[in-house]
């Protein structure tokens, strides 16, 4: 079971890598493609954190903007969903900390 999951993720990562490399180099068309491909799943992930639709949409948008802002340091060897999830956690924790200050 895990070997088939690994195979799936490995193939998916290889197929996403050219897009991530273009995004990393600052190509706005690549970011639009990345955005269009992943905004919906970013909203779903964010809803899992927040359990409210409006806040989840904001967190999803903010997460993808953060990926664009930090594109030069993007780890293109990871699947896009992992990059989104890691970035989302950072953005979410930063927002929580800002609300507490």
C-alpha positions as CSV (number, residue, x, y, z in Angstrom):
1,X,0.0,0.0,0.0
2,X,2.7,2.5,1.0
3,X,4.8,1.7,-2.0
4,X,1.9,2.6,-4.4
5,X,1.4,5.8,-2.5
6,X,5.1,6.6,-2.7
7,X,5.0,5.9,-6.4
8,X,2.0,8.1,-6.9
9,X,3.5,11.0,-5.0
10,X,6.9,10.6,-6.8
11,X,5.2,10.7,-10.2
12,X,3.1,13.7,-9.2
13,X,6.2,15.5,-7.9
14,X,8.0,14.9,-11.1
15,X,5.1,16.2,-13.2
16,X,4.8,19.4,-11.0
17,X,8.5,20.1,-10.9
18,X,8.7,22.1,-14.2
19,X,5.9,24.3,-13.1
20,X,7.5,24.9,-9.7
21,X,10.8,25.7,-11.3
22,X,9.2,28.3,-13.5
23,X,7.3,29.7,-10.5
24,X,10.6,29.8,-8.6
25,X,12.2,31.8,-11.4
26,X,9.5,34.5,-11.1
27,X,7.3,33.6,-14.1
28,X,3.9,35.2,-13.5
29,X,2.2,32.9,-15.9
30,X,3.5,29.9,-14.0
31,X,2.1,31.4,-10.8
32,X,-1.3,31.9,-12.4
33,X,-1.2,28.2,-13.5
34,X,-0.1,27.1,-10.0
35,X,-2.8,29.4,-8.4
36,X,-5.6,28.1,-10.7
37,X,-4.5,24.5,-10.1
38,X,-4.3,24.7,-6.3
39,X,-6.5,27.5,-4.9
40,X,-9.4,25.2,-4.3
41,X,-7.4,22.6,-2.4
42,X,-5.8,25.5,-0.4
43,X,-9.2,26.6,0.6
44,X,-10.1,23.1,1.7
45,X,-6.9,22.8,3.7
46,X,-7.6,26.1,5.3
47,X,-11.1,25.1,6.2
48,X,-9.6,22.1,8.0
49,X,-7.6,24.6,10.2
50,X,-10.3,27.2,10.8
51,X,-13.7,25.5,10.3
52,X,-15.2,28.7,8.9
53,X,-15.6,29.4,5.2
54,X,-14.7,33.1,5.1
55,X,-11.5,32.8,7.1
56,X,-10.5,29.7,5.2
57,X,-10.8,31.6,1.9
58,X,-8.6,34.4,3.3
59,X,-6.0,31.9,4.6
60,X,-6.0,30.1,1.2
61,X,-5.4,33.3,-0.7
62,X,-2.8,34.5,1.8
63,X,-1.0,31.2,1.6
64,X,-0.6,31.3,-2.2
65,X,0.5,34.9,-2.0
66,X,3.1,33.9,0.6
67,X,4.4,31.2,-1.8
68,X,4.8,33.8,-4.5
69,X,6.6,36.2,-2.2
70,X,9.0,33.5,-1.1
71,X,9.3,31.8,-4.5
72,X,13.1,32.1,-4.6
73,X,13.5,29.7,-1.7
74,X,10.9,27.2,-2.9
75,X,11.8,23.5,-2.4
76,X,10.9,22.2,-5.8
77,X,11.6,18.6,-4.8
78,X,8.5,18.5,-2.7
79,X,4.9,18.0,-4.0
80,X,2.9,21.3,-4.4
81,X,0.4,20.2,-1.8
82,X,3.2,19.8,0.8
83,X,4.6,23.2,-0.1
84,X,1.1,24.7,0.4
85,X,0.5,22.9,3.7
86,X,3.8,23.9,5.2
87,X,3.3,27.5,4.0
88,X,-0.2,27.5,5.4
89,X,0.9,26.4,8.8
90,X,3.5,29.3,8.9
91,X,0.9,31.8,7.7
92,X,-1.7,30.6,10.2
93,X,0.6,30.7,13.1
94,X,1.9,34.1,12.2
95,X,-1.7,35.4,12.0
96,X,-2.5,33.9,15.4
97,X,0.6,35.5,16.9
98,X,-0.4,38.9,15.4
99,X,-3.9,38.6,16.9
100,X,-2.4,37.9,20.3
101,X,-0.1,40.9,20.2
